Amino acid sequence: MQSLFAFIQSINQFLWSGPLLFLLMGTHLYFTMKLHFPQKNIFKAVRLSVTPAKNAQGANLSVFATLSTTLAATLGTGNIIGVSTAVALGGPGAIFWCWVTGILGMATAYAECFLSVRFRSRDKSGTYQGGPMYVWQNGLHNILVGKFYGLLTLIAAFGVGCTTQSNSITQTTSLSFGLNPHIAGIGAAFLAGLVIVGGIRSIGNVCMKIVPFLGILYTASCILLLFINREALVPAIRLILSHALAPRAAVGGAAGSSLMLTARYGIARGLFTNEAGIGTAAIAAAASDADNPAHQAYVSMTAVFWDTVVMCLLSGLVIVTNVILHPASVLKVNEAGLTEAAFTYLPFLGSTFLSLCLVAFAVTTLIGWSYLGEQAYRYLTGNRGIPLFKIAYIVMIYIGAVLPLHLVWEFTDLINAFMVLPNVAALFLLQKYLRSTL
């Protein structure tokens, strides 16, 4: 088992240290140019996200519900822990590269969601189903690659979407509240299961109510901390920009001594956080009641904006301002603890508030990824045995909560790498269908 772990880890280090970062950043930049910088319409896209679609189809989700479901699957540990590790290992300049990844990644998210709506299918009940697997089947007439992507999505749902999230819940509740992992696992499985068994409508409704509230709450707490640390805000911005192109030592160590290392950690954390280029957001986008692909694509694009451009940037600024004002507070924390060290200075609850946010975000990620996994399962089985999938997913929430997951994390990273390839290939092969005007 140890040799398998080392083998997978070596493959991931190679793929995510160069080839995939260049592929995804190149894709982001290409479609930014190809679509004439759709990011310029971000505020219009935000308005569209709360505007009912014309000719809405009652059997499907509203555009806001699809956005909430997408954010449920992406918001969470990447914004909180991911940014912390990026700064610790790549230096303050990593925040700049993470932010750039979000800015450019919006174009790729637009492209993949546009094609997903353009080539989605509709079942007998009138419900839309889509994603990269349907793009390959209906747009490129290649079911084999579609099945391959669907299988990867199903595996990823049980990995990054299920077991790793439930394990994060037990780690957080155990360290912060002394809760037994078995109790935390059962609680997470029960709470998520109540929503999952209700199907797409239940998932969409819960995500619409919980995800915006959590996002606003976490964002407000970051803004409050930045107000408290306001004397260090301008120096923090200067530090981030100066280190972005001329990096020195990372926080608490000698890492981040090269531009490549700083850019690597910033870009990698940005890509993992918003998942632009992996294609999962396109699965949720296809369930929209919008009949205009551009309308839904703009709405889905805002998920990357909120996830990386706004929340990751705020998390990064909170960390760096805290390091400037309270350098002693980060001397003995590990690479994932910089955010927690900053939140200890929050006037209410302190780091306990951050722990509660981590748990809540992890639960919503469990719910959001259950939908993505279910859609992949439907594609692979022809809508047969859906209750079996839901039961298996809920059981895996508990199993993931009580097992060590080092191998699962590495295996999931590898699966994500394989998901990028067919998704990005489809974008280039079908780029003639893309347009950025409503």
C-alpha positions as CSV (number, residue, x, y, z in Angstrom):
1,M,0.0,0.0,0.0
2,Q,2.8,2.4,0.8
3,S,4.5,1.7,-2.5
4,L,1.2,2.5,-4.3
5,F,0.8,5.7,-2.4
6,A,4.4,6.7,-3.3
7,F,3.8,5.9,-7.0
8,I,0.5,7.9,-7.2
9,Q,2.1,10.8,-5.3
10,S,5.1,10.9,-7.7
11,I,2.7,11.1,-10.7
12,N,0.7,13.9,-9.1
13,Q,3.8,15.8,-8.3
14,F,4.8,15.7,-11.9
15,L,1.4,16.5,-13.4
16,W,0.4,19.2,-11.0
17,S,3.8,20.8,-10.9
18,G,4.0,21.6,-14.6
19,P,2.0,20.0,-17.4
20,L,-1.5,20.5,-16.1
21,L,-0.8,23.9,-14.7
22,F,0.4,25.1,-18.1
23,L,-2.4,23.3,-19.9
24,L,-5.1,24.9,-17.7
25,M,-3.6,28.4,-17.6
26,G,-3.1,28.2,-21.4
27,T,-6.7,27.2,-21.8
28,H,-7.9,30.0,-19.5
29,L,-5.9,32.5,-21.5
30,Y,-7.0,31.2,-24.9
31,F,-10.7,31.3,-24.2
32,T,-10.3,34.7,-22.5
33,M,-9.1,35.9,-25.9
34,K,-11.4,33.7,-28.0
35,L,-14.5,34.9,-26.2
36,H,-13.3,38.6,-26.2
37,F,-12.8,38.7,-22.5
38,P,-16.2,37.7,-21.1
39,Q,-15.0,38.6,-17.6
40,K,-15.8,42.2,-18.5
41,N,-19.5,41.3,-18.1
42,I,-19.1,40.0,-14.6
43,F,-21.5,42.5,-13.0
44,K,-24.1,41.8,-15.7
45,A,-23.6,38.1,-15.0
46,V,-24.2,38.6,-11.3
47,R,-27.5,40.3,-12.1
48,L,-28.4,37.4,-14.4
49,S,-27.8,35.0,-11.5
50,V,-30.8,36.4,-9.6
51,T,-33.0,37.0,-12.7
52,P,-35.4,34.3,-13.6
53,A,-34.7,32.8,-17.0
54,K,-37.0,33.4,-20.0
55,N,-39.1,30.4,-21.0
56,A,-38.1,28.6,-17.8
57,Q,-38.7,24.9,-17.7
58,G,-40.6,23.9,-14.5
59,A,-39.0,20.5,-14.2
60,N,-35.5,21.9,-13.7
61,L,-33.6,24.2,-11.4
62,S,-33.5,28.0,-11.5
63,V,-30.3,29.6,-12.6
64,F,-29.7,30.7,-9.0
65,A,-30.2,27.1,-7.8
66,T,-27.6,25.8,-10.3
67,L,-25.1,28.5,-9.2
68,S,-25.8,27.6,-5.5
69,T,-25.2,23.9,-6.2
70,T,-22.0,24.7,-8.0
71,L,-20.7,26.8,-5.2
72,A,-21.8,24.1,-2.7
73,A,-19.4,21.7,-4.4
74,T,-16.5,24.2,-4.6
75,L,-16.7,26.5,-1.6
76,G,-15.0,25.3,1.6
77,T,-11.6,24.0,2.5
78,G,-9.9,25.3,-0.7
79,N,-10.8,28.9,0.3
80,I,-9.8,28.5,3.9
81,I,-7.1,25.8,4.1
82,G,-5.9,25.9,0.5
83,V,-5.0,29.6,0.7
84,S,-3.2,29.0,3.9
85,T,-1.0,26.3,2.4
86,A,-0.4,28.4,-0.7
87,V,1.0,31.3,1.4
88,A,3.0,29.0,3.7
89,L,4.6,27.1,0.8
90,G,4.7,29.7,-1.9
91,G,4.9,33.0,-0.1
92,P,2.6,36.0,-0.1
93,G,2.9,36.3,-3.9
94,A,1.0,33.0,-4.3
95,I,-2.2,35.0,-3.5
96,F,-1.6,37.1,-6.7
97,W,-1.3,34.0,-8.9
98,C,-4.3,32.4,-7.3
99,W,-6.3,35.6,-8.0
100,V,-5.1,35.6,-11.7
101,T,-6.1,32.0,-12.0
102,G,-9.6,33.0,-10.9
103,I,-9.8,36.0,-13.3
104,L,-8.8,34.0,-16.3
105,G,-10.6,30.8,-15.2
106,M,-13.9,32.5,-15.6
107,A,-13.6,32.3,-19.4
108,T,-13.0,28.5,-19.3
109,A,-15.9,28.1,-16.9
110,Y,-18.1,30.1,-19.3
111,A,-17.0,27.9,-22.2
112,E,-17.6,24.5,-20.6
113,C,-21.0,25.5,-19.2
114,F,-22.1,27.0,-22.5
115,L,-21.3,23.7,-24.3
116,S,-23.0,21.7,-21.5
117,V,-26.3,23.6,-22.0
118,R,-25.9,23.5,-25.8
119,F,-25.5,19.7,-25.9
120,R,-27.5,18.5,-22.9
121,S,-30.2,15.9,-23.1
122,R,-33.8,15.8,-21.7
123,D,-35.4,12.7,-20.2
124,K,-39.0,11.7,-20.3
125,S,-39.9,13.7,-17.2
126,G,-38.6,16.9,-18.9
127,T,-35.5,17.1,-16.7
128,Y,-32.3,18.2,-18.3
129,Q,-29.1,16.3,-17.9
130,G,-25.7,17.4,-19.1
131,G,-22.0,17.8,-18.5
132,P,-18.8,16.9,-20.4
133,M,-20.1,13.4,-20.9
134,Y,-23.1,14.6,-22.8
135,V,-20.9,17.1,-24.7
136,W,-18.8,14.2,-25.9
137,Q,-21.9,12.1,-26.7
138,N,-24.1,14.7,-28.4
139,G,-21.5,17.2,-29.7
140,L,-18.6,14.9,-30.7
141,H,-20.6,11.7,-31.1
142,N,-18.2,9.7,-28.9
143,I,-20.0,7.8,-26.2
144,L,-16.9,6.0,-25.1
145,V,-15.1,9.2,-23.9
146,G,-18.4,10.3,-22.4
147,K,-18.5,7.1,-20.4
148,F,-14.9,7.5,-19.4
149,Y,-15.5,11.0,-18.0
150,G,-18.7,9.9,-16.3
151,L,-16.8,7.1,-14.5
152,L,-14.1,9.6,-13.4
153,T,-16.8,11.9,-12.1
154,L,-18.4,9.1,-10.1
155,I,-15.1,8.1,-8.6
156,A,-14.3,11.8,-7.8
157,A,-17.7,12.2,-6.1
158,F,-16.9,9.4,-3.7
159,G,-13.4,10.8,-3.2
160,V,-13.0,14.6,-3.0
161,G,-16.8,15.1,-2.8
162,C,-17.6,12.6,-0.1
163,T,-14.9,10.8,2.0
164,T,-12.4,13.7,2.1
165,Q,-15.1,16.2,3.1
166,S,-16.5,14.0,5.9
167,N,-12.9,13.4,7.1
168,S,-12.3,17.1,7.2
169,I,-15.5,17.4,9.4
170,T,-14.2,14.8,11.9
171,Q,-10.7,16.3,12.0
172,T,-12.1,19.8,12.7
173,T,-14.7,18.7,15.3
174,S,-12.2,16.4,17.0
175,L,-9.5,19.1,17.4
176,S,-11.9,22.0,18.1
177,F,-14.7,20.4,20.1
178,G,-13.3,17.0,21.2
179,L,-16.1,15.2,19.3
180,N,-15.7,11.5,18.7
181,P,-15.1,10.8,14.9
182,H,-17.8,8.1,14.8
183,I,-20.4,10.5,16.2
184,A,-19.3,13.3,13.8
185,G,-19.5,10.8,10.9
186,I,-23.0,9.6,11.8
187,G,-24.1,13.2,12.2
188,A,-22.7,14.3,8.9
189,A,-24.2,11.3,7.1
190,F,-27.6,11.9,8.7
191,L,-27.7,15.7,7.9
192,A,-26.5,15.3,4.3
193,G,-28.7,12.2,3.8
194,L,-31.8,14.1,4.7
195,V,-31.2,16.4,1.7
196,I,-29.7,13.8,-0.7
197,V,-32.7,11.4,-0.6
198,G,-35.0,14.2,-1.7
199,G,-33.3,14.4,-5.1
200,I,-32.4,17.4,-7.3
201,R,-35.1,19.7,-6.1
202,S,-34.2,19.1,-2.5
203,I,-30.5,19.6,-3.2
204,G,-31.2,22.8,-5.1
205,N,-33.5,24.3,-2.5
206,V,-31.1,23.6,0.4
207,C,-28.1,25.0,-1.5
208,M,-30.0,28.2,-2.4
209,K,-30.8,28.7,1.3
210,I,-27.5,27.7,3.0
211,V,-24.7,28.4,0.5
212,P,-25.3,32.2,0.0
213,F,-25.7,32.6,3.8
214,L,-22.4,30.8,4.5
215,G,-20.6,32.7,1.8
216,I,-21.8,36.1,3.1
217,L,-21.1,35.2,6.7
218,Y,-17.5,34.1,5.9
219,T,-16.9,37.1,3.6
220,A,-18.2,39.5,6.2
221,S,-15.9,38.0,8.9
222,C,-12.9,38.5,6.5
223,I,-13.9,42.1,5.9
224,L,-14.3,42.7,9.6
225,L,-10.8,41.3,10.2
226,L,-9.4,43.4,7.4
227,F,-11.0,46.5,9.1
228,I,-9.3,45.5,12.4
229,N,-6.0,45.0,10.5
230,R,-6.5,48.0,8.3
231,E,-3.2,49.6,9.1
232,A,-1.5,46.6,7.5
233,L,-3.8,46.4,4.5
234,V,-1.8,48.6,2.1
235,P,1.5,47.0,3.2
236,A,0.0,43.6,2.7
237,I,-1.0,44.4,-0.9
238,R,2.4,45.8,-1.6
239,L,4.0,42.7,-0.1
240,I,1.8,40.4,-2.3
241,L,2.6,42.2,-5.5
242,S,6.3,42.5,-4.8
243,H,6.6,38.8,-4.0
244,A,4.5,37.8,-7.0
245,L,7.2,38.5,-9.5
246,A,10.3,38.7,-7.2
247,P,9.5,36.1,-4.5
248,R,11.7,35.6,-1.4
249,A,11.0,33.3,1.6
250,A,7.6,31.9,2.3
251,V,5.9,32.4,5.6
252,G,7.7,30.5,8.2
253,G,10.3,28.8,6.0
254,A,12.6,28.9,3.0
255,A,10.1,27.7,0.4
256,G,8.9,30.1,-2.2
257,S,12.4,31.2,-3.1
258,S,11.7,31.1,-6.9
259,L,9.1,32.6,-9.2
260,M,8.1,29.1,-10.4
261,L,7.4,27.8,-6.9
262,T,5.4,30.9,-6.0
263,A,3.3,30.7,-9.2
264,R,2.9,26.9,-8.9
265,Y,1.3,27.0,-5.4
266,G,-0.8,30.0,-6.2
267,I,-2.1,28.6,-9.5
268,A,-2.6,25.1,-8.2
269,R,-4.6,26.3,-5.2
270,G,-6.7,28.5,-7.5
271,L,-7.4,25.6,-9.9
272,F,-8.3,23.3,-7.1
273,T,-10.6,25.8,-5.5
274,N,-12.8,26.8,-8.5
275,E,-12.4,23.6,-10.6
276,A,-12.5,25.6,-13.8
277,G,-11.3,23.3,-16.6
278,I,-12.2,20.1,-14.7
279,G,-15.8,20.3,-15.9
280,T,-17.9,19.6,-12.8
281,A,-19.6,23.0,-12.8
282,A,-20.9,22.2,-16.3
283,I,-22.9,19.3,-14.8
284,A,-24.9,21.6,-12.5
285,A,-25.2,24.2,-15.3
286,A,-27.0,21.7,-17.5
287,A,-29.8,21.3,-15.0
288,S,-30.8,25.0,-15.5
289,D,-34.3,26.0,-16.6
290,A,-32.6,28.6,-18.9
291,D,-32.9,27.9,-22.7
292,N,-30.1,30.3,-23.6
293,P,-26.7,28.7,-23.2
294,A,-25.0,32.1,-22.9
295,H,-27.4,33.1,-20.1
296,Q,-26.5,30.1,-18.0
297,A,-22.8,30.2,-18.9
298,Y,-22.5,33.8,-17.6
299,V,-24.3,32.8,-14.4
300,S,-22.0,29.7,-13.9
301,M,-19.0,31.9,-14.6
302,T,-19.8,33.9,-11.4
303,A,-19.1,30.9,-9.3
304,V,-15.4,31.2,-10.1
305,F,-15.6,35.0,-9.4
306,W,-17.1,34.5,-5.9
307,D,-15.0,31.4,-5.1
308,T,-11.5,32.6,-6.1
309,V,-11.5,36.2,-7.1
310,V,-13.4,37.3,-4.0
311,M,-13.2,34.8,-1.2
312,C,-9.7,33.4,-1.8
313,L,-8.4,37.0,-2.1
314,L,-10.0,38.0,1.1
315,S,-8.7,35.0,2.9
316,G,-5.2,35.7,1.6
317,L,-5.3,39.4,2.7
318,V,-6.5,38.3,6.2
319,I,-3.6,36.0,6.5
320,V,-0.9,38.4,5.3
321,T,-2.2,41.4,7.3
322,N,-2.1,39.1,10.4
323,V,1.4,38.0,9.6
324,I,2.5,41.6,9.4
325,L,0.8,42.7,12.6
326,H,1.2,39.5,14.7
327,P,4.3,37.6,13.3
328,A,4.6,35.6,16.5
329,S,1.2,34.1,16.1
330,V,2.3,32.1,13.0
331,L,5.7,30.8,14.2
332,K,4.5,27.5,15.6
333,V,1.5,26.8,13.3
334,N,1.6,24.3,10.5
335,E,1.1,25.3,6.9
336,A,-2.6,24.8,7.1
337,G,-3.0,26.9,10.3
338,L,-2.3,30.4,9.0
339,T,-6.0,31.1,8.5
340,E,-6.9,29.9,12.0
341,A,-4.1,32.0,13.5
342,A,-5.6,35.1,11.8
343,F,-9.2,34.3,13.0
344,T,-8.1,34.1,16.6
345,Y,-8.3,37.9,16.5
346,L,-12.0,37.9,15.5
347,P,-14.0,39.7,18.2
348,F,-16.5,36.9,18.6
349,L,-15.8,33.1,18.9
350,G,-12.4,33.5,17.2
351,S,-11.0,30.3,15.7
352,T,-14.2,28.5,16.9
353,F,-16.1,30.5,14.3
354,L,-13.7,29.3,11.6
355,S,-14.1,25.7,12.7
356,L,-17.9,26.0,12.4
357,C,-17.5,27.5,8.9
358,L,-15.3,24.7,7.9
359,V,-17.8,22.1,9.1
360,A,-20.7,23.9,7.4
361,F,-18.9,24.3,4.1
362,A,-17.9,20.6,4.2
363,V,-21.5,19.5,4.7
364,T,-22.7,21.7,1.7
365,T,-19.9,20.2,-0.4
366,L,-21.1,16.7,0.5
367,I,-24.6,17.7,-0.7
368,G,-23.4,19.5,-3.9
369,W,-21.1,16.6,-4.9
370,S,-23.9,14.1,-4.3
371,Y,-25.7,15.7,-7.2
372,L,-22.7,15.6,-9.5
373,G,-22.0,12.0,-8.6
374,E,-25.7,11.1,-9.1
375,Q,-25.7,12.7,-12.6
376,A,-22.6,10.6,-13.5
377,Y,-24.2,7.5,-12.2
378,R,-27.4,8.2,-14.2
379,Y,-25.4,8.6,-17.3
380,L,-23.5,5.3,-16.8
381,T,-26.5,3.2,-15.8
382,G,-29.3,4.8,-17.8
383,N,-31.1,6.1,-14.7
384,R,-31.3,2.7,-13.0
385,G,-30.6,2.0,-9.4
386,I,-30.5,5.7,-8.2
387,P,-31.5,4.7,-4.6
388,L,-28.5,2.4,-4.5
389,F,-26.2,5.2,-5.4
390,K,-27.7,7.5,-2.7
391,I,-27.4,4.8,0.0
392,A,-23.7,4.1,-1.0
393,Y,-22.9,7.8,-1.0
394,I,-24.4,8.3,2.5
395,V,-22.6,5.2,3.9
396,M,-19.3,6.5,2.4
397,I,-19.8,9.8,4.3
398,Y,-19.5,7.8,7.5
399,I,-16.7,5.6,6.3
400,G,-14.6,8.6,5.2
401,A,-15.1,10.2,8.5
402,V,-13.4,7.4,10.5
403,L,-10.6,6.3,8.1
404,P,-7.2,7.8,7.3
405,L,-7.3,9.3,3.8
406,H,-3.8,10.0,2.6
407,L,-4.2,7.6,-0.3
408,V,-7.7,8.8,-1.2
409,W,-6.4,12.4,-1.4
410,E,-3.6,11.5,-3.8
411,F,-5.9,9.2,-5.8
412,T,-8.5,12.0,-6.1
413,D,-5.9,14.4,-7.4
414,L,-5.0,11.9,-10.0
415,I,-8.6,11.5,-11.0
416,N,-9.0,15.2,-11.3
417,A,-6.0,15.3,-13.7
418,F,-7.6,12.7,-15.9
419,M,-10.9,14.7,-15.9
420,V,-9.2,17.8,-17.2
421,L,-8.0,16.1,-20.4
422,P,-11.4,15.1,-22.0
423,N,-13.0,18.3,-20.8
424,V,-10.4,20.6,-22.2
425,A,-10.2,18.6,-25.4
426,A,-14.0,19.0,-26.0
427,L,-13.7,22.8,-25.5
428,F,-11.2,23.1,-28.3
429,L,-12.9,20.7,-30.6
430,L,-16.3,22.4,-30.2
431,Q,-15.1,26.0,-29.9
432,K,-16.9,27.0,-33.1
433,Y,-20.2,26.8,-31.2
434,L,-19.1,29.2,-28.5
435,R,-20.4,32.8,-28.4
436,S,-20.3,35.3,-25.6
437,T,-23.3,37.5,-26.5
438,L,-26.8,37.0,-25.1
